[in-house]
Each structure stands twice: as C-alpha cells, then as structure tokens.
Amino acid sequence: MAVGKNKRLTKGGKKGAKKKIVDPFSKKDWYDVKAPAMFNIRNLGKTLVTRTQGTRIASDGLKGRVFEVSLADLQNDEVAFRKFKLITEDVQGKNCLTNFHGMDLTRDKMCSMVKKWQTMIEAHVDVKTTDGYLLRLFCVGFTKKRTNQIRKTSYAQHQQVRQIRKKMMEIMTREVQTNDLKEVVNKLKYTIHHWMAHLYLVNQNPVHCHCQPSLIFFFLFFVYTYS
C-alpha cells in the first residue's frame, strides 16, 4: 500500500456520488395478447417483456406465460363469475398467440353456492381429448330441494353419494374423450350461459338423477390442462 493513500476513499469511487437512474421500461417491449379463435373477443390486452439482448430472446420470456381472463370479456357477455386461463404457445411479430389452459370459478361465486342443509358431492377425472390434450376435470354437485318440499334438509346417503359420483365421472369421461379441445371448450361455454335456467353438465342434455326423486343436482367444472 502506498504511503498516505486512504483505502476507504478509493474503494467505493467518489464519496457522495449519486447512482445513475435508469428507467426499467426503456428496455422492454409491448406485445398484444390474442385469444383463441373459439372466443368472440380476440384482443385481450398487452403484456411486457425485456427486449432481445445477446442470447436472451424476448419470445422465450413470453412462451408459457399464463393470462387469467373473465368469460364476460371473452364473450362480451354479463356472465362474469367464470374465469379462463390462457397460455402463450407462440409469438408472431408483436402478437402472443394463446391457447386454452384452464377454467375456474371466482371465489365469491363458489362460496355463495355452498349452503347448509344440503350435500356437496365432488369428483375429478383425468381424460385425454381426441387431439391429445390431457385434461383434469373437477366437478362439484349440490343437492337441492324439490318443488313444494316441506322437509328442511336435502341430504344424500353415503351410497347415493358414491353412485352419483360414479355417474359424474362416467359422464365427464364420455363427453371429453370423444371430442377435441375446441369442442370441449365450446360445450363448457354453452353450459356456462344456461346453467342457471337449466341444470346442465358438460353436454347439452339435462342431468337427471334417479337415486332419489327429491334430489336435484347441478354441477360446476374446474378444468386444467397439463402435460
């Protein structure tokens, strides 16, 4: 060490110097997010990504990015309690092309349907579509009072719950494995719009249960794709 040299002053540069402020958005680009053709509204919005620098490609940071969109925004409708998940599969120019990745309900809607004096029945299956997509479907059913029922409760027995759950799994498997992904999503969109007026499953036929005449079931679906 040289005589008279202060090591603390030279180590960190000039004392009291301010760090240069750089706007992080100056290194990023905007991309348009496009929904699949099965929906009425294709333009979902925009997303950010750091532009290409060296070996770091911007499109690699966009692929696999998941967007959660309300069905009301996709269909220009008022049904806002259903959420679709769309995943980016390809980037063309400044457009992010997405595909169906999952479907879910909003928490407030789901909580409003869970009530006392009824039985909740849950089922899930893993089914592969005709075009090779593997779907995991979660189905939830609730018992309901029939018209002019006097009894306060509408509980189902354990044997009835097992039979109904088995039937739910059979219907989900049959309706998914005979269609491709686009047809499955279109069926779900149809039932989403009409389930309050009529009690529908994934297909367009009403669900009837013959286990007990006083029980009526309606089903909600949560669909996820995975590889």
N, C-alpha and C positions, 0 to 999 in steps of 0.2 A: 504494500500500500504506500502511495506517495505521501511524503511529509506534508501535513497541512490540508489534506483532502478530506472533506466531510462525506462519508459514505452514505449517510441518510438523505442528503440533498440530491445526489446523483442517481439514486436507485429508482425513484418514482418519477423522474422527469422534473420539470419545473414546478416548484411548490405553488399551489393555489391555481394551477391551470385548469380551465373548465373542459369537460369531456364534450366532444363534438356530438350534437344531437342529430340523429338520422331518422327520418320518417319511415317506419317499417312498411307502410303501404306503397312506398315508392318502388319496392322490389317485388310487388305482387301484381297479378293479372286477374281480371274478372272473366268468369265463364258462365254461359247460360245453361240452366238445368232444364232438360227436356224430359217430360213424362212419356211412358209408352203409348203407342197408338190406340190402345184399348180404352183410354180415357178421353173425355171431351176436351179438357183443357190441357194443352201440351206445355205451355210455358209456366214453369214453377217459380222461377226467380233466378238469382245469380249466386255464385259462390266464389271464394277467393282461393288462390294458390300461389306459392312463390314461383316466379318465372324460372325457366330453364337456365341453369348455371353449371357449366362443365358437364360432369357425368350425372348430375341431378336433374332428371327430366320432370317437367311440370305435370305431364299426363300421368306419371306414376303416382303422384300425390293425390290425384283425383280418382283414380280407379279404386273401387272398393269403398268409396265414401257413401254413407247412408243418409238419406233425407226422409224425414217424417212429415207427411202432408195429410191434411184432413180431406175426407172424401168430398166435403162440400166445395173445397177449392178445385178438386179434380173434375167434378161433375157439374159445377155451377149450380149446386143444389143447396137446400137448407139443412140436410142431414149432416150434422157436424160432430156427432159423437163417435164416428168410426175413423180410425187413423190407418193410413197405408204407409209402409216403409218401402222406399225405392233405392236401389243400389246402383252406383255408376259402373257400367260394364265397358264402355268405350268412350273415347274422346275424339271428336271430329271437328277440326278447326277450333272454334271457340264454344262448341256445344258439348255438353256432357249428356250422353245417352244413357238412360236408366232403365232398369227392369224391376219387376215385382220382387220384393224381398220379404214382406211380411205384412200382417194386418192385426190390428188390436183395437180395443175399446178404450175410451177415455175413462179415467178412474172415477169421476163423478157419476158417469152413466152406469158403470158396473156396480158401484156402491148403492145406487138408488134402486137396483133390482133385487138386491139381497134383503129379504124381509123375514119377519118371524112367521110362525105357523105354517111353514112350507118346507119342502125338502129340496135341497140342491144336489144335483147329480152331475158329476164331472167325468169326462172320458177324453182320452187322447190316443192318436194312432199316427204311425209313420207310413206314408203312402207315396209311391212314385207315379208321376204322371206319364202319359204316353210319350212325351218328348224328353224324358229323362230327368226331370226335376223331382227332387225328394222333398216332400212337404211333411211337416209335423203339425197336425191339427189338434187344437184343444177345444173341446165342446163343453158347454155348461148348460144344464137344463134345470128348470124350476117347476115344481108342481103348482097348480092353480085351482081355485075353487070353480066349480061348475055353476051354471046359472041357477039361481034360487036355492043354493045350498045353505042349509041352516047351521051345520056344524062349523065351529070356528077354525079348526085345523084342517090341513090338507096334506097330511104326512103320507109317505110311501113306505111300505115294509121293506126289509132288507132283501128279500127275494125279488120283489118288484124292482128295486134299485138295480140289482145285478142284471135282471132281464132287460131293463131299459138301457143300461149302459152297454150291454152286448149289442142291442139293436142299433144304438147310436154309432158304435164302432163299425158295424156292418154297413150302414148307410154311408158314412163318411168314406170308407174304403171303396165301396162300389162307385160312388159319384166322382171320385178323384182319379182312380186308376184307369178309367175309361175315357178320360179327356186330357187334352194338353193344358199347359199352364194358362194360356189366354182364355180358354173356355171356362176353366175353374174360376178365374177372377171375374169373368162376366156373370157367372151364376151367383157369386157372392155379392156382386153389385146389385143384382136383381132382388135378392132376398133382403139386402140391407134396406132397400127402399120400401118394401112392402111388409116387413115382418110385424109391424105394429097392427096393421089391419088384418093380417092373416098370419097364422103360425107356420112358418116355413123352415125347412132345413136348407142344405146347400142346393138341392134340386128345387124345381118349381112346383112340386106337388106338396100339398098339406101333409103334416105329420099326424098320424092317428095312433094312439096307444090303446091296446085292448086289454091291458093288465087290470085296470080298474076304471070303471066308467066315470068316476068323479075326478080323475086326474087328467089335466091338460098340460102339455109340455111345450115350451118354446126354447130355442137353442141359440146360443151365441158362439161365434167362432173366433179363434185366435190362430192365425196361420203364419208359419215361419218356414223359410226355405233355408236349407243348409247343404253343404257339400260333404 
